[in-house]
Amino acid sequence: MNIPDGMQVLWQGKADFLREIAQRLGAAGIRAVTGPVPGG
């Protein structure tokens, strides 16, 4: 998997689980993106 510069994979899993993590991070002021890794 090629991970673009400045990005880091923290979790892998089902979409609903990843959305919940992203929402919790966002509530804490931490920017998170879910979806396929570009070029991966």
N, C-alpha and C positions, 0 to 999 in steps of 0.2 A: 504494500500500500504506500503510495506517495503522498505524504502530508505536506501541504503548502507551507512556505515559510510563515512564521508567526502564528501557526495553528498547532494545537496539541490535542490528541485524542485522550479523553479522560475516562469515558465510559462507552461500552457497547452494550446494546440490548434492544428490547422491544420499544417501539415508538412511544407508547403511552408512558412507560417508565422514564424514557429520556426526556419527554416533555415535562414530566413532573420535576425532574432534577433541574431542568432549565428554568422552570418557574421559580423554584426555591432559590436558585443562584441569582436570578434577576431581582427577586425581592430583597436580596442581601446586597444589591448593587454590583453584582458580578455579571458581566456580559457572557452569554453562552449561546451557541448555535447548535441546532440539531439537524441531522440530515446526512446524506451520503458525503463522504470526503471527496472534494473535487480531484479528479484524476486518479481516484482510488478504485 
